[in-house]
Amino acid sequence: MLKIAHVGCGGMSAAWLDALKGQADIELVALIDLRLESAQAARDRYAPAAFAGTDFDAFIKENAVDAVFNCTIPEAHFPVTMAALQRGCHVLTEKPLANTLSEAQQMIQTAQQNERILSVIQNRRYQRSIRFIRNCIESGKIGEVSELAADYYMGPRFGGFREEMDSPLLLDMAIHHFDMARFLAGGNPRTVFCHEWNPPQSWYRTGGSAHALFQFENGLVFNYRGSWCTNGAPTSWNAAWRIVGRKGSIIWDGDDRVRIEVVEKASGFMPKARIRKPKIPAAPNHESGHASLIREFIDCIRCGRQPETYAGDNIHSLAMVFKAIESSRKGRMLKVHFRPDK
């Protein structure tokens, strides 16, 4: 029986805790939040026999815990994760992994030294739609992919820390889209040029919008246009995507609508394309967002392997974010690729 402590009982915690339902051989032993009433409310809803409190460090010093779910705000990811790893706990943390690449590398090294799993809840990788799109790419339907483009335009009014943080779009949301791009590209980026700004209609303190251009190690180019302060005509939370290959293109709305156009004979001024609009199949158990990611994390603890979104891989998605921010501030193209252990 794996004993799990969940830290951070704010708005995002429900997605995590709902996903624990049906997971076999686990026990939710603690719900912890700086606001005691939030911890108690989560305890009453999900695990009436669990501990509810505000002091995470004190709890793990006095109680046996196998794994920690770190669902805190970004500023708390590093101290909570480090405390858990140093106490011998496996950790699944909310994105972003850390507030700096240096902190992320320190967390990875600590996990390795303690032989613990450290993974990130990049749940969008596990949605049935993006798995279907990657299968289309890997099947060779459109040939070798040369370009990815993602448009993300939304106007959520969260209130709270997001509206006061630096670079809220890039750091808190684009990390999902950048990780999706790595998943679809099957590789890591080499360079980035980014422009981040705050439009006049923005209700964020800084960085409500950004455009970024990445080149990957295999030459593939990823063009990202994003805004978190757009009024009207929203895209999917997953962004709207165009994938361009040697033989054709895939248009994906980020949800359930897919259009595949393949040019079978490239002749004439505008070669005729064969058009398909496949239906994305119903999600099997392993392709269902938070639940499948958490299930994989728990399975990996038991069998001693690394999850797909383990920190040593996810740091490349984090590097895309921080290098994009740095590129915008310096006004020039920067290298993204690096060795995580250096």
Residue pairs with C-beta under 8 A, 6 or more apart in sequence:
1 25
1 26
1 27
2 25
2 26
2 27
2 66
2 67
2 298
2 301
2 302
3 26
3 27
3 29
3 64
3 65
3 66
3 67
4 20
4 26
4 27
4 28
4 29
4 65
4 66
4 67
4 68
4 69
5 29
5 30
5 31
5 32
5 56
5 59
5 60
5 63
5 65
5 67
5 68
5 69
5 89
6 13
6 16
6 17
6 28
6 30
6 31
6 32
6 42
6 68
6 69
6 71
7 32
7 33
7 56
7 68
7 69
7 70
7 71
7 72
7 80
8 32
8 33
8 69
8 70
8 71
8 72
8 73
8 76
8 80
8 94
9 31
9 32
9 33
9 35
9 38
9 39
9 41
9 42
9 71
10 33
10 38
10 71
10 73
12 71
12 94
13 42
13 71
15 123
15 289
15 290
16 69
16 71
16 121
16 290
16 294
17 28
17 42
17 45
17 46
18 290
18 291
19 289
19 290
19 291
19 293
19 294
20 26
20 28
20 46
20 294
22 291
23 294
23 295
23 298
26 298
28 46
28 47
28 50
29 47
29 50
29 51
29 63
29 65
30 50
30 51
30 52
30 53
30 59
30 63
30 65
31 39
31 40
31 42
31 43
31 46
31 47
31 50
31 51
31 52
32 39
32 51
32 52
32 53
32 54
32 55
32 56
32 59
33 39
33 42
33 54
34 54
35 54
36 52
36 53
36 54
39 52
39 53
39 54
40 52
42 52
43 50
43 51
43 52
51 59
51 63
53 59
56 80
56 83
57 83
59 65
60 68
60 83
60 84
60 87
60 89
61 87
65 84
65 87
65 89
66 89
66 90
66 301
67 89
67 90
67 91
67 92
67 297
67 298
67 301
68 80
68 81
68 84
68 89
68 90
68 91
68 92
69 91
69 92
69 93
70 76
70 77
70 80
70 81
70 84
70 91
70 92
70 93
70 94
71 94
72 80
72 94
73 161
74 94
74 96
74 99
74 161
74 165
74 171
74 172
75 99
77 93
77 94
77 96
77 97
77 98
77 99
78 98
78 99
78 103
78 106
78 107
80 93
81 91
81 93
81 98
81 107
81 118
82 106
82 107
82 110
84 91
85 91
85 107
85 110
85 111
85 114
85 116
85 118
86 110
86 114
88 114
88 116
89 116
90 116
90 117
90 118
90 297
90 301
91 111
91 116
91 117
91 118
91 119
92 119
92 120
92 121
92 293
92 294
92 297
93 118
93 119
93 120
93 121
94 120
94 121
95 120
95 121
95 122
95 175
95 176
95 179
95 314
96 120
96 171
96 172
96 175
96 318
96 321
97 104
97 107
97 120
97 311
97 314
97 315
97 318
98 104
98 107
98 318
100 322
101 315
101 318
101 319
101 322
101 338
104 311
104 315
104 318
105 315
105 340
105 341
107 118
107 311
108 118
108 311
108 312
108 315
108 340
108 341
109 341
111 117
111 118
111 311
117 297
117 300
117 301
117 306
117 307
117 310
118 310
118 311
119 297
119 300
119 306
119 307
119 309
119 310
119 311
119 314
120 309
120 310
120 311
120 314
121 290
121 293
121 294
121 309
122 175
122 176
122 179
122 293
122 309
122 314
122 317
123 289
123 290
123 293
124 130
124 176
124 179
124 180
124 238
124 289
125 179
125 180
125 183
125 293
125 308
125 309
126 286
126 287
126 288
126 289
126 290
126 292
126 293
126 296
127 238
127 283
127 287
127 288
127 289
128 280
128 281
128 282
128 283
128 284
128 287
128 288
129 238
129 252
129 254
129 255
129 256
129 258
129 280
130 180
130 183
130 184
130 238
131 287
132 258
132 278
132 280
132 281
133 184
133 241
133 243
133 250
133 252
133 258
134 183
134 184
136 142
136 250
136 258
136 260
136 278
137 145
137 184
137 243
137 245
137 250
141 245
141 247
141 248
141 250
141 260
141 262
142 243
142 244
142 245
142 246
142 247
142 248
142 249
142 250
142 260
142 262
143 245
143 246
143 247
143 248
144 245
144 246
145 184
145 185
145 220
145 243
145 244
145 245
146 219
146 220
146 221
146 244
146 245
146 246
147 220
147 221
147 222
147 223
147 242
147 243
147 244
148 181
148 184
148 185
148 220
148 221
148 222
148 223
148 241
148 242
148 243
148 244
149 222
149 223
149 224
149 225
149 241
149 242
149 244
150 177
150 180
150 181
150 222
150 223
150 224
150 225
150 226
150 239
150 240
150 241
151 225
151 226
151 235
151 239
151 240
152 173
152 174
152 177
152 224
152 225
152 226
152 227
152 235
152 239
152 240
153 225
153 226
153 227
153 230
153 233
153 234
153 235
154 227
154 228
154 230
154 234
154 235
154 237
155 227
155 228
155 229
155 230
155 231
155 232
155 234
156 228
157 203
162 168
162 172
162 204
163 203
163 204
163 205
164 205
165 171
165 172
165 205
165 206
166 205
166 206
166 207
167 196
167 206
167 207
167 210
167 325
168 204
168 206
168 207
168 208
168 228
169 196
169 204
169 207
169 208
169 209
169 210
169 226
169 227
169 228
170 194
170 196
170 207
170 210
170 212
170 226
170 321
170 324
170 325
171 321
171 325
173 226
173 228
174 210
174 212
174 224
174 226
174 321
174 324
175 317
175 318
175 320
175 321
176 238
177 224
177 226
177 238
177 239
178 224
178 317
178 320
178 321
178 324
179 309
179 314
179 317
180 238
180 239
181 214
181 222
181 224
181 320
182 188
182 189
182 316
182 317
182 320
184 241
184 243
185 216
185 218
185 220
185 222
187 216
187 217
187 218
187 220
188 216
188 217
188 316
188 336
188 337
189 214
189 215
189 216
189 217
189 222
189 316
189 319
189 320
189 336
189 337
190 214
190 215
190 216
190 217
190 335
190 336
190 337
191 214
191 215
191 333
191 334
191 335
191 336
192 212
192 213
192 214
192 215
192 320
192 323
192 324
192 327
192 333
192 334
192 336
193 212
193 213
193 327
193 332
193 333
193 334
194 210
194 211
194 212
194 213
194 323
194 324
194 325
194 327
194 328
195 210
195 211
195 212
195 328
196 207
196 209
196 210
196 324
196 325
196 328
196 329
197 207
197 208
197 209
197 210
198 204
198 205
198 206
198 207
198 208
198 209
198 229
199 208
199 209
199 227
199 229
201 229
201 231
202 208
202 209
202 229
203 229
204 228
204 229
208 227
208 228
208 229
209 226
209 227
209 228
209 229
210 224
210 226
210 227
210 324
210 328
211 224
211 225
211 226
212 223
212 224
212 226
212 324
212 327
213 221
213 222
213 223
213 224
214 221
214 222
214 223
214 224
214 320
214 336
215 221
215 222
216 222
217 337
226 239
235 253
235 254
236 253
236 254
236 255
237 254
238 254
238 255
239 254
240 252
240 253
240 254
241 250
241 251
241 252
241 253
241 254
242 249
242 250
242 251
242 252
243 249
243 250
243 252
247 262
247 263
247 264
248 260
248 261
248 262
248 263
248 273
249 260
249 261
250 258
250 259
250 260
251 258
251 259
251 260
251 261
252 258
252 259
256 279
256 280
257 277
258 277
258 278
258 280
259 275
259 276
259 277
260 275
260 276
260 277
260 278
261 273
261 274
261 275
261 276
262 273
262 274
262 276
263 271
263 272
263 273
263 274
264 273
264 274
265 271
265 272
285 291
285 292
285 295
286 292
286 295
286 296
293 307
293 309
296 307
296 308
297 307
300 306
300 307
306 312
312 340
315 340
316 340
319 336
319 337
319 338
320 336
323 334
323 335
323 336
326 334
327 333
327 334
